[in-house]
Amino acid sequence: MGMISEFKDFISRGNVIDLAVGVIIGASFGKIITSLVEQVVMPPIGLLLGKVDFSKLKWVLAPEDPATEAIEEVAIQYGAFINTLIQFAIVAFVIFLMVKFVNRLRREKAAEPDPVPAAPTATEALLAEIRDELRARPRG
């Protein structure tokens, strides 16, 4: 039973839950960036470069042989690699902006003066006086 309760404690910690949420959000963000690059960014770039579809750019090393089903086309798909590089650049830039924003918030928070502690209540002041009187009395 010790291992199960230890696992339960581990799972219920806040940072594990935060990590899981971060992974799920990151996966969804990756899909959004993939769609952005493949369906929004690359088509205009391909049009500007002479109606090039980057996803279909490849160097064929061994063409497909229609006579046999065993040999498929062997190709280096550098267009898909270019799309992936652009996706990486976009994700890296967004992460850079997020880190920059968080760092700015931390600097602003560090620059704020510490709040002045509130004055003691009447009860706290009375208890402090009693404590001081008791300390001042000689023992014995």
C-alpha positions as CSV (number, residue, x, y, z in Angstrom):
1,M,0.0,0.0,0.0
2,G,2.9,2.4,0.6
3,M,3.8,2.6,-3.1
4,I,0.2,3.4,-4.1
5,S,-0.2,6.1,-1.5
6,E,3.2,7.6,-2.5
7,F,2.1,7.6,-6.2
8,K,-1.2,9.2,-5.2
9,D,0.7,12.0,-3.3
10,F,3.0,12.4,-6.3
11,I,0.1,12.8,-8.8
12,S,-1.8,15.2,-6.6
13,R,1.0,17.7,-6.3
14,G,0.4,20.9,-8.1
15,N,3.5,20.9,-10.2
16,V,2.7,17.5,-11.8
17,I,-0.8,18.7,-12.7
18,D,0.8,22.0,-14.1
19,L,3.2,19.9,-16.2
20,A,0.4,17.8,-17.6
21,V,-1.6,20.9,-18.5
22,G,1.5,22.4,-20.1
23,V,2.1,19.3,-22.2
24,I,-1.5,19.2,-23.4
25,I,-1.5,22.9,-24.2
26,G,1.9,22.5,-26.0
27,A,0.6,19.7,-28.2
28,S,-2.4,21.7,-29.2
29,F,-0.2,24.8,-29.8
30,G,2.0,22.6,-32.0
31,K,-1.0,21.6,-34.2
32,I,-2.1,25.3,-34.5
33,I,1.4,26.3,-35.6
34,T,1.6,23.4,-38.1
35,S,-1.7,24.5,-39.6
36,L,-0.6,28.1,-39.7
37,V,2.7,27.3,-41.5
38,E,1.2,24.8,-44.0
39,Q,-2.1,26.5,-44.8
40,V,-1.4,30.2,-44.2
41,V,2.3,31.1,-44.4
42,M,3.7,28.7,-47.0
43,P,1.0,29.1,-49.8
44,P,1.7,32.9,-50.3
45,I,5.5,32.2,-50.1
46,G,5.1,29.5,-52.7
47,L,3.0,31.7,-54.9
48,L,5.7,34.5,-54.7
49,L,8.4,32.0,-55.7
50,G,6.6,30.8,-58.8
51,K,3.7,28.7,-57.6
52,V,5.8,26.3,-55.6
53,D,4.1,23.9,-53.2
54,F,6.8,23.3,-50.6
55,S,5.2,20.2,-49.2
56,K,5.8,18.5,-52.5
57,L,9.4,19.5,-53.0
58,K,11.6,16.4,-53.0
59,W,14.7,14.8,-54.6
60,V,13.8,11.5,-56.0
61,L,16.5,8.9,-55.3
62,A,14.7,5.9,-56.7
63,P,11.5,6.4,-58.7
64,E,8.4,4.3,-58.1
65,D,8.2,1.3,-60.4
66,P,4.6,0.8,-61.5
67,A,5.4,-2.8,-62.6
68,T,6.1,-4.0,-59.0
69,E,4.2,-3.1,-55.9
70,A,7.2,-3.8,-53.7
71,I,9.4,-0.8,-54.6
72,E,8.0,2.5,-53.6
73,E,9.5,5.9,-54.5
74,V,12.5,6.8,-52.4
75,A,12.9,10.5,-52.0
76,I,14.4,13.2,-49.8
77,Q,11.4,15.5,-48.9
78,Y,13.2,18.8,-48.3
79,G,10.0,20.8,-48.7
80,A,8.5,19.2,-45.7
81,F,11.7,19.9,-43.8
82,I,11.5,23.6,-44.8
83,N,8.0,23.7,-43.4
84,T,9.2,22.1,-40.2
85,L,12.0,24.7,-39.9
86,I,9.5,27.5,-40.3
87,Q,7.3,25.9,-37.7
88,F,10.2,25.7,-35.3
89,A,11.1,29.3,-35.8
90,I,7.6,30.4,-35.1
91,V,7.3,28.3,-31.9
92,A,10.8,29.5,-30.7
93,F,9.7,33.2,-31.3
94,V,6.5,32.7,-29.4
95,I,8.3,31.1,-26.5
96,F,10.9,33.9,-26.5
97,L,8.1,36.4,-26.3
98,M,6.4,34.5,-23.4
99,V,9.7,34.2,-21.5
100,K,10.4,37.9,-22.1
101,F,6.9,38.8,-20.8
102,V,7.3,36.6,-17.6
103,N,10.8,38.1,-16.9
104,R,9.4,41.6,-17.2
105,L,6.6,40.8,-14.8
106,R,9.1,39.4,-12.3
107,R,11.3,42.5,-12.6
108,E,8.3,44.7,-12.0
109,K,7.3,42.7,-9.0
110,A,10.8,42.7,-7.6
111,A,11.0,46.5,-8.0
112,E,7.7,47.1,-6.1
113,P,8.4,48.1,-2.4
114,D,7.4,45.6,0.2
115,P,4.0,46.4,1.7
116,V,4.2,48.1,5.1
117,P,3.1,45.7,7.8
118,A,-0.2,46.6,9.4
119,A,-0.2,48.1,12.8
120,P,-0.9,45.6,15.6
121,T,-4.5,45.3,16.7
122,A,-5.5,46.4,20.2
123,T,-5.4,42.8,21.4
124,E,-2.0,42.2,19.9
125,A,-0.7,45.4,21.6
126,L,-2.1,44.3,24.9
127,L,-0.6,40.9,24.6
128,A,2.8,42.4,23.7
129,E,2.6,44.6,26.9
130,I,1.8,41.6,29.0
131,R,4.7,39.7,27.5
132,D,7.1,42.6,28.1
133,E,5.9,42.9,31.8
134,L,6.4,39.2,32.3
135,R,10.0,39.3,30.9
136,A,10.8,42.3,33.1
137,R,9.8,40.6,36.3
138,P,12.7,39.0,38.3
139,R,12.5,35.2,38.5
140,G,12.5,33.7,41.9
